């Protein structure tokens, strides 16, 4: 379980790393973290009580923890794996090179 109790918006790199290992995350419902959690591998919280509730649920309910962990790994494979980033990067380079020659 990756708890993200920070108050401010931070890059979700640690969440992406956790997802790569099938580790569910508990993140504040703010900015890009909300979007990152949309893949199903994380729980969002707004209050400290929500945070405590989510952490306790993941600690005591292995089926929920496993389901979220699998969703996290699936999201990683869809959105963050190196092959995905390289494909997007090469497509961007190709688009940019075509736009410069047009």
N, C-alpha and C positions, 0 to 999 in steps of 0.2 A: 504494500500500500504506500503510495506517495502522497503525503499530506502537503498541500500548498497553502499554508495559513497566512501568507503575506497580505498586507493591506493594499498594496499598490499593484499596478499592472506590470507584469514582467514577461519577457519572452518565454514561451512555453517549451524551451529546449529540454528542460529536465523532464517535463511530461512526455515529450516525444521519446526521450531515452527510456523512460519507464515503460511506455507503451511497447517499445521494441522487445522488452523482456516479458510482455504479458502482465505487467503490473498496473492495476487500476490506480487512478489518482482521485484525490478530493481537492477541488480547486475553487477559489473564490469566483463568484458569478460576476465577472467584470471584463469588459473589453474583449480582446482576442482569446482570452482563456475560455470565455463562454462558447465561442465558435469552435475552439479546439476540443472542448468537451462534447460537442455535438455528435461526434462519431460513436459515442456509446461506451467509451472506456473510462469515463470519469463521472463523478458526482459533483454537482455544484452546490455551493452554500452561500448564504448571504449573512448569516448571523453566527456567532460563536456556538450557539445552541445547535444550529444546523450542522456545523463542523463536527461537534462532539457526537451528534446522532449518527452521522454518516460513518465516522471512524469506528464507532461502537458496532454498527451494523456490519461493516466489513470485517471487524475482528471476530464477531460471533456467528456470522452466517457464511460459511465457506461456499455454499452454492452460489450466492450472490457475488461473492468475491471472485470465484472462478469464472462466472459469466461475464463480469466486467473485465476481468483479465483477458479473456478471449476476445472480447470486443475491442479492447485496447490493442492487442496484437494485430487483429484484423485491420484496424484503422491505420496502424503503423505501416502495414504492407500496402494499403491503398494510397496513403498520402505522404509517407516520410521515407520509405526505403530508398537507398542510393539509386537504384535503377529508375525509380519514378522521378527523382530530382534530376538525374542526368538526361532523361528523355525530355523533360520540360526545359531544361537548360539548352539542350541542342535545338529544340524547336524555337526557342526564343532567339538564339543566334541566327538560325536560318531566316526567321521573319525579319530580323533587323538587317541582315545582309541583303535580303530582297528589297526592303524598303529603301536602302541606300542606293541600289542600282536602278530603281524605278524613276 
